[in-house]
């Protein structure tokens, strides 16, 4: 596995912990991480922009609520290298998001209008993409 992907996975995990604990992530941390990911993965900038557009669609449809979620989706989008993985990324966000919100609302009895940290869903999506994509290369070789 690429060291850069592992490093960003650890950083997104730390951001997930901050989001769960405080329900707010410092914007400068996410903006800086987005800038660094964009510089290091400049060849995938089109998928990063496509991911940001998808995140904007998720905000318009009231599926996610914060700009931190948009930035993390953009960061993960910068690690996507083809359209098939991007479609898988879109499907996983919606699937994990619906399951996560359903569990919080009906099992944990959270109120629907309360702030729900969504970055854990994005972290699960990123880890799933890493496992599936790296596993795919292991099967091909």
C-alpha distance (Angstrom), angle and dihedral (degrees) to the residues before:
residue distance angle dihedral
X1 . . .
X2 3.73 . .
X3 3.80 114.3 .
X4 3.80 92.4 -137.2
X5 3.81 92.2 55.9
X6 3.80 90.6 48.5
X7 3.81 91.2 48.9
X8 3.79 92.5 51.2
X9 3.82 90.7 45.5
X10 3.82 89.0 55.8
X11 3.82 91.2 47.0
X12 3.81 91.7 49.8
X13 3.81 88.3 48.7
X14 3.83 89.6 54.6
X15 3.81 89.7 47.7
X16 3.82 87.8 50.7
X17 3.79 90.6 54.7
X18 3.80 90.9 49.5
X19 3.81 90.4 48.8
X20 3.80 93.3 49.6
X21 3.80 93.2 47.3
X22 3.81 101.3 41.9
X23 3.85 104.0 13.3
X24 3.80 86.2 -135.2
X25 3.79 128.7 84.8
X26 3.82 120.6 -162.8
X27 3.79 107.9 -103.5
X28 3.81 93.3 -142.5
X29 3.80 89.9 58.8
X30 3.80 93.3 53.6
X31 3.81 94.6 40.3
X32 3.78 90.9 50.9
X33 3.79 91.8 47.5
X34 3.82 90.4 48.7
X35 3.82 90.5 51.0
X36 3.81 93.2 48.5
X37 3.82 92.0 46.6
X38 3.80 89.8 49.1
X39 3.80 92.3 51.1
X40 3.80 94.2 45.7
X41 3.82 94.5 44.3
X42 3.78 100.1 36.6
X43 3.80 91.6 142.1
X44 3.84 88.7 64.3
X45 3.80 95.4 46.9
X46 3.82 92.2 116.9
X47 3.81 91.1 60.4
X48 3.80 89.9 46.9
X49 3.80 90.4 54.6
X50 3.79 90.5 45.3
X51 3.81 89.3 51.2
X52 3.81 90.5 50.9
X53 3.81 89.2 51.1
X54 3.81 89.7 50.0
X55 3.80 89.6 49.3
X56 3.80 89.7 52.0
X57 3.80 88.1 53.1
X58 3.83 89.5 51.3
X59 3.82 90.2 51.9
X60 3.82 91.6 49.2
X61 3.80 90.3 51.1
X62 3.86 90.6 49.2
X63 3.79 92.4 -119.4
X64 3.82 92.4 123.6
X65 3.78 126.8 22.2
X66 3.80 112.6 -167.3
X67 3.77 137.5 69.9
X68 3.80 88.2 -132.6
X69 3.79 88.6 66.3
X70 3.80 90.2 51.1
X71 3.80 92.0 51.7
X72 3.81 93.3 48.6
X73 3.81 90.2 49.6
X74 3.82 87.8 51.8
X75 3.81 91.4 49.3
X76 3.79 92.0 51.2
X77 3.81 90.1 45.0
X78 3.79 89.7 59.4
X79 3.80 89.4 64.3
X80 3.81 94.2 54.2
X81 3.77 113.4 101.9
X82 3.81 105.8 -176.5
X83 3.78 141.7 25.7
X84 3.81 95.9 -108.3
X85 3.79 91.5 59.1
X86 3.80 89.6 46.0
X87 3.81 91.4 55.2
X88 3.81 89.0 48.3
X89 3.82 87.8 50.0
X90 3.81 91.2 53.2
X91 3.80 92.9 48.3
X92 3.81 93.4 46.6
X93 3.81 93.3 51.2
X94 3.79 91.7 53.4
X95 3.82 94.4 42.1
X96 3.81 95.9 46.8
X97 3.81 90.9 40.5
X98 3.80 93.9 54.2
X99 3.81 92.8 45.6
X100 3.83 91.7 45.8
X101 3.80 94.5 48.6
X102 3.79 91.6 44.4
X103 3.81 90.8 52.1
X104 3.80 92.4 48.2
X105 3.79 94.7 45.7
X106 3.79 101.4 41.8
X107 3.80 106.0 23.3
X108 3.81 101.3 33.0
X109 3.85 92.5 32.6
X110 3.80 96.0 -130.3
X111 3.79 117.0 166.9
X112 3.78 115.0 -106.1
X113 3.81 94.6 -127.2
X114 3.82 94.4 47.6
X115 3.78 120.3 105.9
X116 3.78 109.6 -90.5
X117 3.81 116.4 -167.4
X118 3.81 105.9 -125.1
X119 3.81 100.6 -179.2
X120 3.86 91.2 86.3
X121 3.81 87.0 64.4
X122 3.79 90.1 52.4
X123 3.80 90.9 48.9
X124 3.83 90.7 52.0
X125 3.80 89.0 48.7
X126 3.82 92.1 50.6
X127 3.82 92.4 48.7
X128 3.82 90.8 47.8
X129 3.80 90.7 51.0
X130 3.80 90.9 49.5
X131 3.81 92.1 49.4
X132 3.81 94.3 45.5
X133 3.79 95.6 42.5
X134 3.81 96.0 44.6
X135 3.81 89.6 42.4
X136 3.80 89.6 52.2
X137 3.80 90.7 55.5
X138 3.80 90.2 49.1
X139 3.81 90.5 53.9
X140 3.79 93.4 47.5
X141 3.81 93.5 50.2
